[in-house]
Amino acid sequence: MMKHTHETTLCLFLVILAAGRMQGSSAVDYTVTNRALSTSGGVRFRDQIGAEYARQTLNKATQFIWSVFQQNNNPSERKTVQQVSLFVDDMDGVAYTSNNEIHLSARYVGSYSGDVKTEVTGVLYHEMTHVWQWNGNGQAPGGLIEGIADFVRLKANLGPSHWVKPGQGNKWDQGYDVTARFLDYCNGLKNGFVADLNKLLKNGYSDQFFVQLLGKTVDQLWKDYKAKYGNIS
């Protein structure tokens, strides 16, 4: 009878433990594969960054993104992602994300002249945002999608010094740092704006989202933003 009780208790504990794992970040598996060890960039990644640090960064980025998107207590609002794979490849460019796979350029790692570990950390936060963000079922402007990813990088204090300053840029959906700065302005008007915008992007896209959330058209918001910083180009 005592043995049966212990077995029952153990089974209940394992069920509870499994449920907790499914709710937590451990439900996402992160893998890192360096396929460019024959290149100087691949060797630099191994020696100055390392697979374990990269895995930890992917996990920390996920937690941070869930926080920015206000999804920590609402798992049902997140994408269902069980595994994210990072590949270090001998390729041009910086990085790209496709089907929950992040591809980092070993050539970029090898040629970067500054603090490569901090730079790669920022790149991974950007790319992890692409894994988790909603994109309006493909209807949202590409510049907005890239801007949200750089907004996350900005809020993580991982924006590089060469980014544009607040108020710079030619149009709101120019993308990357320009759009990130604009979104930061909008988020300042209403804390949680970017989280609300991402939530709306789950099912589609409309410029009216800005009116819905902030009471002004996106063009008027852009004009206000530019005016605030003296209309610098």
CYANA upper distance limits for C-alpha pairs under 8 A (distance plus 0.5 A):
  1 MET  CA      5 THR  CA      6.88
  2 MET  CA      6 HIS  CA      6.84
  3 LYS  CA      7 GLU  CA      6.71
  4 HIS  CA      8 THR  CA      6.57
  5 THR  CA      9 THR  CA      6.59
  6 HIS  CA     10 LEU  CA      6.55
  7 GLU  CA     11 CYS  CA      6.61
  8 THR  CA     12 LEU  CA      6.71
  9 THR  CA     13 PHE  CA      6.64
 10 LEU  CA     14 LEU  CA      6.69
 11 CYS  CA     15 VAL  CA      6.71
 12 LEU  CA     16 ILE  CA      6.67
 13 PHE  CA     17 LEU  CA      6.51
 14 LEU  CA     18 ALA  CA      6.51
 15 VAL  CA     19 ALA  CA      6.66
 16 ILE  CA     20 GLY  CA      6.68
 17 LEU  CA     21 ARG  CA      6.76
 18 ALA  CA     22 MET  CA      6.79
 19 ALA  CA     23 GLN  CA      6.87
 20 GLY  CA     24 GLY  CA      6.63
 21 ARG  CA     25 SER  CA      7.79
 21 ARG  CA     26 SER  CA      6.15
 21 ARG  CA     27 ALA  CA      6.27
 22 MET  CA     26 SER  CA      7.57
 22 MET  CA     27 ALA  CA      5.46
 23 GLN  CA     27 ALA  CA      7.37
 23 GLN  CA     75 PRO  CA      8.25
 25 SER  CA     59 ASN  CA      7.94
 25 SER  CA     63 GLN  CA      8.05
 27 ALA  CA     82 GLN  CA      6.77
 28 VAL  CA     81 VAL  CA      7.15
 28 VAL  CA     82 GLN  CA      5.12
 28 VAL  CA     83 GLN  CA      5.75
 28 VAL  CA     84 VAL  CA      7.74
 29 ASP  CA     82 GLN  CA      6.61
 29 ASP  CA     83 GLN  CA      5.01
 29 ASP  CA     84 VAL  CA      6.80
 30 TYR  CA     55 ARG  CA      6.48
 30 TYR  CA     58 LEU  CA      7.69
 30 TYR  CA     59 ASN  CA      8.02
 30 TYR  CA     83 GLN  CA      6.31
 30 TYR  CA     84 VAL  CA      5.54
 30 TYR  CA     85 SER  CA      6.30
 30 TYR  CA     86 LEU  CA      8.17
 31 THR  CA     55 ARG  CA      7.23
 31 THR  CA     83 GLN  CA      8.27
 31 THR  CA     84 VAL  CA      7.05
 31 THR  CA     85 SER  CA      5.30
 31 THR  CA     86 LEU  CA      6.58
 32 VAL  CA     51 ALA  CA      6.25
 32 VAL  CA     54 ALA  CA      7.71
 32 VAL  CA     55 ARG  CA      7.17
 32 VAL  CA     85 SER  CA      6.48
 32 VAL  CA     86 LEU  CA      5.21
 32 VAL  CA     87 PHE  CA      6.47
 32 VAL  CA     88 VAL  CA      8.37
 33 THR  CA     51 ALA  CA      8.07
 33 THR  CA     85 SER  CA      8.23
 33 THR  CA     86 LEU  CA      6.71
 33 THR  CA     87 PHE  CA      5.39
 33 THR  CA     88 VAL  CA      6.80
 34 ASN  CA     42 GLY  CA      7.19
 34 ASN  CA     46 ARG  CA      8.27
 34 ASN  CA     51 ALA  CA      8.45
 34 ASN  CA     87 PHE  CA      6.33
 34 ASN  CA     88 VAL  CA      5.16
 34 ASN  CA     89 ASP  CA      7.41
 35 ARG  CA     42 GLY  CA      7.93
 35 ARG  CA     87 PHE  CA      7.25
 35 ARG  CA     88 VAL  CA      6.10
 35 ARG  CA     89 ASP  CA      5.93
 35 ARG  CA     90 ASP  CA      7.88
 36 ALA  CA     41 GLY  CA      7.80
 36 ALA  CA     42 GLY  CA      5.10
 36 ALA  CA     43 VAL  CA      8.06
 36 ALA  CA     88 VAL  CA      6.70
 36 ALA  CA     89 ASP  CA      5.83
 36 ALA  CA     90 ASP  CA      5.91
 36 ALA  CA    106 ALA  CA      7.01
 37 LEU  CA     41 GLY  CA      8.21
 37 LEU  CA     42 GLY  CA      5.02
 37 LEU  CA     43 VAL  CA      5.85
 37 LEU  CA     46 ARG  CA      8.47
 38 SER  CA     42 GLY  CA      7.29
 38 SER  CA     43 VAL  CA      7.87
 39 THR  CA     43 VAL  CA      6.88
 39 THR  CA     90 ASP  CA      7.86
 39 THR  CA    106 ALA  CA      7.97
 40 SER  CA     44 ARG  CA      6.56
 40 SER  CA    106 ALA  CA      8.31
 40 SER  CA    107 ARG  CA      8.38
 40 SER  CA    110 GLY  CA      6.42
 41 GLY  CA     45 PHE  CA      6.64
 41 GLY  CA    106 ALA  CA      4.95
 41 GLY  CA    107 ARG  CA      5.87
 41 GLY  CA    108 TYR  CA      7.67
 41 GLY  CA    109 VAL  CA      5.71
 41 GLY  CA    110 GLY  CA      4.15
 41 GLY  CA    111 SER  CA      7.82
 42 GLY  CA     46 ARG  CA      6.83
 42 GLY  CA     88 VAL  CA      7.44
 42 GLY  CA     89 ASP  CA      8.24
 42 GLY  CA     90 ASP  CA      8.23
 42 GLY  CA    106 ALA  CA      5.70
 42 GLY  CA    107 ARG  CA      8.38
 42 GLY  CA    109 VAL  CA      8.09
 42 GLY  CA    110 GLY  CA      7.81
 43 VAL  CA     47 ASP  CA      6.61
 44 ARG  CA     48 GLN  CA      6.13
 44 ARG  CA     49 ILE  CA      7.96
 44 ARG  CA    109 VAL  CA      7.58
 44 ARG  CA    110 GLY  CA      6.83
 45 PHE  CA     49 ILE  CA      5.57
 45 PHE  CA     50 GLY  CA      6.42
 45 PHE  CA    106 ALA  CA      7.89
 45 PHE  CA    109 VAL  CA      7.22
 45 PHE  CA    110 GLY  CA      8.39
 46 ARG  CA     50 GLY  CA      4.99
 46 ARG  CA     51 ALA  CA      7.36
 48 GLN  CA    116 VAL  CA      8.32
 48 GLN  CA    117 LYS  CA      7.25
 49 ILE  CA     53 TYR  CA      6.78
 49 ILE  CA     54 ALA  CA      7.42
 49 ILE  CA    117 LYS  CA      6.21
 50 GLY  CA     54 ALA  CA      6.78
 51 ALA  CA     55 ARG  CA      6.66
 52 GLU  CA     56 GLN  CA      6.75
 53 TYR  CA     57 THR  CA      6.57
 54 ALA  CA     58 LEU  CA      6.70
 54 ALA  CA    121 THR  CA      8.30
 55 ARG  CA     59 ASN  CA      6.90
 56 GLN  CA     60 LYS  CA      6.64
 57 THR  CA     61 ALA  CA      6.37
 57 THR  CA    121 THR  CA      7.23
 57 THR  CA    124 LEU  CA      7.92
 57 THR  CA    125 TYR  CA      8.39
 58 LEU  CA     62 THR  CA      6.73
 58 LEU  CA    124 LEU  CA      7.26
 58 LEU  CA    125 TYR  CA      7.78
 58 LEU  CA    128 MET  CA      7.43
 59 ASN  CA     63 GLN  CA      6.95
 60 LYS  CA     64 PHE  CA      6.68
 61 ALA  CA     65 ILE  CA      6.51
 61 ALA  CA    124 LEU  CA      8.08
 61 ALA  CA    125 TYR  CA      5.84
 61 ALA  CA    128 MET  CA      7.14
 62 THR  CA     66 TRP  CA      6.67
 62 THR  CA    128 MET  CA      7.26
 62 THR  CA    129 THR  CA      8.28
 62 THR  CA    132 TRP  CA      8.39
 63 GLN  CA     67 SER  CA      6.83
 63 GLN  CA     72 ASN  CA      8.38
 64 PHE  CA     68 VAL  CA      6.75
 64 PHE  CA    156 ALA  CA      8.33
 65 ILE  CA     69 PHE  CA      6.54
 65 ILE  CA    129 THR  CA      7.02
 65 ILE  CA    132 TRP  CA      8.13
 65 ILE  CA    152 VAL  CA      7.37
 66 TRP  CA     70 GLN  CA      6.35
 66 TRP  CA     71 GLN  CA      5.40
 66 TRP  CA     72 ASN  CA      5.98
 66 TRP  CA     78 ARG  CA      8.49
 67 SER  CA     71 GLN  CA      6.61
 67 SER  CA     72 ASN  CA      6.32
 68 VAL  CA    152 VAL  CA      7.70
 68 VAL  CA    192 GLY  CA      8.31
 68 VAL  CA    194 VAL  CA      8.32
 68 VAL  CA    195 ALA  CA      6.86
 69 PHE  CA    192 GLY  CA      8.28
 69 PHE  CA    194 VAL  CA      7.52
 69 PHE  CA    195 ALA  CA      4.65
 69 PHE  CA    196 ASP  CA      8.07
 69 PHE  CA    198 ASN  CA      7.50
 69 PHE  CA    199 LYS  CA      8.43
 70 GLN  CA     74 ASN  CA      8.22
 70 GLN  CA    192 GLY  CA      8.25
 70 GLN  CA    195 ALA  CA      6.54
 71 GLN  CA     75 PRO  CA      6.60
 71 GLN  CA     77 GLU  CA      6.98
 71 GLN  CA     78 ARG  CA      7.13
 74 ASN  CA     78 ARG  CA      7.89
 77 GLU  CA    199 LYS  CA      8.11
 78 ARG  CA    132 TRP  CA      7.56
 79 LYS  CA    132 TRP  CA      6.54
 79 LYS  CA    133 GLN  CA      8.22
 79 LYS  CA    134 TRP  CA      8.40
 81 VAL  CA    100 ASN  CA      8.14
 83 GLN  CA    100 ASN  CA      7.71
 84 VAL  CA    100 ASN  CA      5.74
 84 VAL  CA    101 GLU  CA      6.34
 84 VAL  CA    102 ILE  CA      8.03
 85 SER  CA    100 ASN  CA      7.18
 85 SER  CA    101 GLU  CA      5.34
 85 SER  CA    102 ILE  CA      6.63
 86 LEU  CA    101 GLU  CA      6.44
 86 LEU  CA    102 ILE  CA      5.20
 86 LEU  CA    103 HIS  CA      6.43
 86 LEU  CA    104 LEU  CA      7.84
 87 PHE  CA    101 GLU  CA      7.95
 87 PHE  CA    102 ILE  CA      6.65
 87 PHE  CA    103 HIS  CA      5.35
 87 PHE  CA    104 LEU  CA      6.65
 88 VAL  CA    103 HIS  CA      6.41
 88 VAL  CA    104 LEU  CA      5.32
 88 VAL  CA    105 SER  CA      6.53
 88 VAL  CA    106 ALA  CA      6.37
 89 ASP  CA    103 HIS  CA      6.97
 89 ASP  CA    104 LEU  CA      6.53
 89 ASP  CA    105 SER  CA      5.85
 89 ASP  CA    106 ALA  CA      6.06
 90 ASP  CA    105 SER  CA      6.45
 90 ASP  CA    106 ALA  CA      5.71
 90 ASP  CA    107 ARG  CA      6.65
 91 MET  CA    105 SER  CA      5.79
 91 MET  CA    106 ALA  CA      7.19
 91 MET  CA    107 ARG  CA      6.83
 92 ASP  CA    105 SER  CA      6.72
 92 ASP  CA    107 ARG  CA      6.96
 92 ASP  CA    108 TYR  CA      7.83
 93 GLY  CA    105 SER  CA      6.80
 93 GLY  CA    107 ARG  CA      8.41
 93 GLY  CA    108 TYR  CA      7.28
 94 VAL  CA    104 LEU  CA      6.70
 94 VAL  CA    105 SER  CA      5.68
 94 VAL  CA    108 TYR  CA      6.18
 95 ALA  CA    102 ILE  CA      7.61
 95 ALA  CA    103 HIS  CA      5.87
 95 ALA  CA    104 LEU  CA      4.90
 95 ALA  CA    105 SER  CA      6.17
 95 ALA  CA    123 VAL  CA      7.99
 95 ALA  CA    127 GLU  CA      8.06
 96 TYR  CA    102 ILE  CA      6.41
 96 TYR  CA    103 HIS  CA      5.91
 96 TYR  CA    104 LEU  CA      7.38
 96 TYR  CA    127 GLU  CA      7.29
 97 THR  CA    101 GLU  CA      6.03
 97 THR  CA    102 ILE  CA      4.94
 97 THR  CA    103 HIS  CA      6.70
 97 THR  CA    127 GLU  CA      6.61
 97 THR  CA    130 HIS  CA      7.27
 97 THR  CA    131 VAL  CA      7.74
 98 SER  CA    102 ILE  CA      7.09
 99 ASN  CA    131 VAL  CA      8.30
100 ASN  CA    131 VAL  CA      6.08
102 ILE  CA    127 GLU  CA      7.17
102 ILE  CA    128 MET  CA      8.29
105 SER  CA    109 VAL  CA      6.96
106 ALA  CA    110 GLY  CA      6.49
107 ARG  CA    111 SER  CA      6.61
108 TYR  CA    112 TYR  CA      6.41
109 VAL  CA    116 VAL  CA      7.21
109 VAL  CA    120 VAL  CA      8.12
112 TYR  CA    116 VAL  CA      6.76
114 GLY  CA    119 GLU  CA      8.38
115 ASP  CA    119 GLU  CA      6.82
116 VAL  CA    120 VAL  CA      6.48
117 LYS  CA    121 THR  CA      6.64
118 THR  CA    122 GLY  CA      6.85
118 THR  CA    158 LEU  CA      7.88
119 GLU  CA    123 VAL  CA      6.77
119 GLU  CA    158 LEU  CA      8.11
119 GLU  CA    160 PRO  CA      7.85
120 VAL  CA    124 LEU  CA      6.58
121 THR  CA    125 TYR  CA      6.87
121 THR  CA    158 LEU  CA      8.09
122 GLY  CA    126 HIS  CA      6.84
122 GLY  CA    153 ARG  CA      6.48
122 GLY  CA    158 LEU  CA      5.63
122 GLY  CA    159 GLY  CA      7.40
123 VAL  CA    127 GLU  CA      6.70
123 VAL  CA    153 ARG  CA      8.42
124 LEU  CA    128 MET  CA      6.37
125 TYR  CA    129 THR  CA      6.75
125 TYR  CA    149 ALA  CA      8.19
125 TYR  CA    152 VAL  CA      7.68
125 TYR  CA    153 ARG  CA      6.35
126 HIS  CA    130 HIS  CA      7.38
126 HIS  CA    149 ALA  CA      5.30
126 HIS  CA    150 ASP  CA      6.28
126 HIS  CA    152 VAL  CA      7.32
126 HIS  CA    153 ARG  CA      6.28
127 GLU  CA    131 VAL  CA      7.26
127 GLU  CA    149 ALA  CA      7.60
128 MET  CA    132 TRP  CA      7.07
129 THR  CA    133 GLN  CA      6.18
129 THR  CA    148 ILE  CA      8.36
129 THR  CA    149 ALA  CA      5.77
129 THR  CA    152 VAL  CA      7.71
130 HIS  CA    145 ILE  CA      8.31
130 HIS  CA    149 ALA  CA      7.02
133 GLN  CA    198 ASN  CA      7.14
134 TRP  CA    198 ASN  CA      6.43
134 TRP  CA    199 LYS  CA      7.77
134 TRP  CA    201 LEU  CA      5.88
134 TRP  CA    202 LYS  CA      5.51
135 ASN  CA    139 GLN  CA      7.49
135 ASN  CA    140 ALA  CA      6.32
135 ASN  CA    145 ILE  CA      7.06
135 ASN  CA    198 ASN  CA      8.33
135 ASN  CA    201 LEU  CA      6.13
135 ASN  CA    202 LYS  CA      7.14
135 ASN  CA    204 GLY  CA      7.99
136 GLY  CA    140 ALA  CA      5.65
136 GLY  CA    200 LEU  CA      8.20
136 GLY  CA    201 LEU  CA      4.71
136 GLY  CA    202 LYS  CA      5.94
136 GLY  CA    203 ASN  CA      5.94
136 GLY  CA    204 GLY  CA      4.23
136 GLY  CA    205 TYR  CA      5.43
137 ASN  CA    201 LEU  CA      8.02
137 ASN  CA    202 LYS  CA      7.43
137 ASN  CA    203 ASN  CA      6.58
137 ASN  CA    204 GLY  CA      5.92
137 ASN  CA    205 TYR  CA      8.35
138 GLY  CA    204 GLY  CA      8.10
139 GLN  CA    204 GLY  CA      6.62
139 GLN  CA    205 TYR  CA      6.18
140 ALA  CA    144 LEU  CA      7.38
140 ALA  CA    145 ILE  CA      7.55
140 ALA  CA    201 LEU  CA      8.07
140 ALA  CA    204 GLY  CA      7.70
140 ALA  CA    205 TYR  CA      5.77
140 ALA  CA    206 SER  CA      8.13
141 PRO  CA    145 ILE  CA      7.12
141 PRO  CA    173 ASP  CA      7.53
142 GLY  CA    146 GLU  CA      6.76
142 GLY  CA    173 ASP  CA      8.29
142 GLY  CA    175 GLY  CA      7.69
143 GLY  CA    147 GLY  CA      6.37
143 GLY  CA    173 ASP  CA      5.20
143 GLY  CA    174 GLN  CA      5.82
143 GLY  CA    175 GLY  CA      4.15
143 GLY  CA    176 TYR  CA      7.19
143 GLY  CA    179 THR  CA      7.57
144 LEU  CA    148 ILE  CA      6.60
144 LEU  CA    173 ASP  CA      5.90
144 LEU  CA    174 GLN  CA      8.24
144 LEU  CA    175 GLY  CA      6.35
144 LEU  CA    176 TYR  CA      8.44
144 LEU  CA    179 THR  CA      7.11
145 ILE  CA    149 ALA  CA      7.01
145 ILE  CA    175 GLY  CA      8.04
146 GLU  CA    150 ASP  CA      6.81
146 GLU  CA    175 GLY  CA      5.96
146 GLU  CA    176 TYR  CA      5.52
146 GLU  CA    179 THR  CA      8.38
147 GLY  CA    151 PHE  CA      6.45
147 GLY  CA    173 ASP  CA      8.07
147 GLY  CA    175 GLY  CA      5.35
147 GLY  CA    176 TYR  CA      4.82
147 GLY  CA    177 ASP  CA      6.85
147 GLY  CA    178 VAL  CA      7.70
147 GLY  CA    179 THR  CA      5.11
147 GLY  CA    180 ALA  CA      5.05
147 GLY  CA    183 LEU  CA      8.06
148 ILE  CA    152 VAL  CA      6.86
148 ILE  CA    176 TYR  CA      8.21
148 ILE  CA    179 THR  CA      8.02
148 ILE  CA    180 ALA  CA      6.57
148 ILE  CA    183 LEU  CA      7.93
148 ILE  CA    194 VAL  CA      8.13
149 ALA  CA    153 ARG  CA      7.02
149 ALA  CA    176 TYR  CA      7.94
149 ALA  CA    180 ALA  CA      8.25
150 ASP  CA    154 LEU  CA      6.49
150 ASP  CA    159 GLY  CA      8.28
150 ASP  CA    176 TYR  CA      6.06
150 ASP  CA    177 ASP  CA      6.50
150 ASP  CA    180 ALA  CA      5.96
151 PHE  CA    155 LYS  CA      6.67
151 PHE  CA    177 ASP  CA      8.04
151 PHE  CA    179 THR  CA      8.38
151 PHE  CA    180 ALA  CA      4.88
151 PHE  CA    181 ARG  CA      7.59
151 PHE  CA    183 LEU  CA      7.40
151 PHE  CA    184 ASP  CA      7.32
152 VAL  CA    156 ALA  CA      6.73
153 ARG  CA    157 ASN  CA      7.05
153 ARG  CA    158 LEU  CA      5.86
153 ARG  CA    159 GLY  CA      6.44
154 LEU  CA    158 LEU  CA      6.19
154 LEU  CA    159 GLY  CA      5.45
154 LEU  CA    180 ALA  CA      7.90
159 GLY  CA    163 TRP  CA      7.47
163 TRP  CA    177 ASP  CA      6.48
164 VAL  CA    168 GLN  CA      6.56
164 VAL  CA    169 GLY  CA      8.14
164 VAL  CA    177 ASP  CA      6.83
164 VAL  CA    178 VAL  CA      6.96
165 LYS  CA    181 ARG  CA      8.20
166 PRO  CA    178 VAL  CA      8.44
166 PRO  CA    181 ARG  CA      6.15
166 PRO  CA    182 PHE  CA      8.07
166 PRO  CA    229 TYR  CA      7.59
167 GLY  CA    181 ARG  CA      7.85
167 GLY  CA    182 PHE  CA      8.00
167 GLY  CA    225 TYR  CA      6.97
167 GLY  CA    226 LYS  CA      5.74
167 GLY  CA    228 LYS  CA      7.95
167 GLY  CA    229 TYR  CA      5.60
167 GLY  CA    230 GLY  CA      8.07
167 GLY  CA    231 ASN  CA      7.25
167 GLY  CA    232 ILE  CA      6.66
167 GLY  CA    233 SER  CA      8.12
168 GLN  CA    178 VAL  CA      7.15
168 GLN  CA    226 LYS  CA      8.01
168 GLN  CA    231 ASN  CA      8.14
168 GLN  CA    232 ILE  CA      6.04
168 GLN  CA    233 SER  CA      5.54
169 GLY  CA    174 GLN  CA      7.82
169 GLY  CA    178 VAL  CA      6.07
169 GLY  CA    232 ILE  CA      8.24
169 GLY  CA    233 SER  CA      6.01
170 ASN  CA    174 GLN  CA      7.48
170 ASN  CA    233 SER  CA      7.04
171 LYS  CA    222 TRP  CA      8.00
172 TRP  CA    178 VAL  CA      7.74
172 TRP  CA    179 THR  CA      6.12
172 TRP  CA    182 PHE  CA      7.16
172 TRP  CA    218 VAL  CA      8.32
172 TRP  CA    219 ASP  CA      8.25
172 TRP  CA    222 TRP  CA      6.54
173 ASP  CA    178 VAL  CA      8.34
173 ASP  CA    179 THR  CA      6.19
174 GLN  CA    178 VAL  CA      6.73
174 GLN  CA    179 THR  CA      6.54
175 GLY  CA    179 THR  CA      5.36
175 GLY  CA    180 ALA  CA      7.84
176 TYR  CA    180 ALA  CA      6.51
177 ASP  CA    181 ARG  CA      6.58
178 VAL  CA    182 PHE  CA      7.02
179 THR  CA    183 LEU  CA      6.55
180 ALA  CA    184 ASP  CA      6.63
181 ARG  CA    185 TYR  CA      6.91
182 PHE  CA    186 CYS  CA      6.84
182 PHE  CA    222 TRP  CA      7.86
182 PHE  CA    225 TYR  CA      7.51
183 LEU  CA    187 ASN  CA      6.45
183 LEU  CA    194 VAL  CA      7.57
184 ASP  CA    188 GLY  CA      6.67
185 TYR  CA    189 LEU  CA      7.14
185 TYR  CA    225 TYR  CA      7.48
186 CYS  CA    190 LYS  CA      7.13
186 CYS  CA    193 PHE  CA      7.30
186 CYS  CA    214 LEU  CA      8.49
186 CYS  CA    221 LEU  CA      8.29
187 ASN  CA    191 ASN  CA      5.64
187 ASN  CA    192 GLY  CA      6.68
187 ASN  CA    193 PHE  CA      5.40
187 ASN  CA    194 VAL  CA      6.73
189 LEU  CA    214 LEU  CA      8.14
190 LYS  CA    214 LEU  CA      7.79
192 GLY  CA    196 ASP  CA      6.70
193 PHE  CA    197 LEU  CA      6.53
193 PHE  CA    213 LEU  CA      7.60
194 VAL  CA    198 ASN  CA      6.55
195 ALA  CA    199 LYS  CA      6.78
196 ASP  CA    200 LEU  CA      6.88
196 ASP  CA    213 LEU  CA      8.25
197 LEU  CA    201 LEU  CA      6.76
197 LEU  CA    209 PHE  CA      7.55
197 LEU  CA    213 LEU  CA      8.35
198 ASN  CA    202 LYS  CA      7.30
200 LEU  CA    204 GLY  CA      7.66
200 LEU  CA    205 TYR  CA      7.95
200 LEU  CA    209 PHE  CA      7.98
201 LEU  CA    205 TYR  CA      6.25
205 TYR  CA    209 PHE  CA      8.05
207 ASP  CA    211 VAL  CA      8.08
207 ASP  CA    217 THR  CA      7.87
207 ASP  CA    218 VAL  CA      7.16
208 GLN  CA    212 GLN  CA      6.57
208 GLN  CA    217 THR  CA      7.42
208 GLN  CA    218 VAL  CA      8.43
209 PHE  CA    213 LEU  CA      6.59
210 PHE  CA    214 LEU  CA      6.12
210 PHE  CA    215 GLY  CA      7.43
210 PHE  CA    216 LYS  CA      6.94
210 PHE  CA    217 THR  CA      6.43
210 PHE  CA    218 VAL  CA      6.21
211 VAL  CA    215 GLY  CA      4.81
211 VAL  CA    216 LYS  CA      5.09
211 VAL  CA    217 THR  CA      5.63
211 VAL  CA    218 VAL  CA      7.72
212 GLN  CA    216 LYS  CA      8.44
216 LYS  CA    220 GLN  CA      6.76
216 LYS  CA    221 LEU  CA      6.87
217 THR  CA    221 LEU  CA      6.74
218 VAL  CA    222 TRP  CA      6.58
219 ASP  CA    223 LYS  CA      6.79
220 GLN  CA    224 ASP  CA      6.64
221 LEU  CA    225 TYR  CA      6.51
222 TRP  CA    226 LYS  CA      6.61
223 LYS  CA    227 ALA  CA      6.54
224 ASP  CA    228 LYS  CA      6.63
225 TYR  CA    229 TYR  CA      7.31
226 LYS  CA    230 GLY  CA      6.77
226 LYS  CA    231 ASN  CA      5.04
226 LYS  CA    232 ILE  CA      7.47
227 ALA  CA    231 ASN  CA      5.58
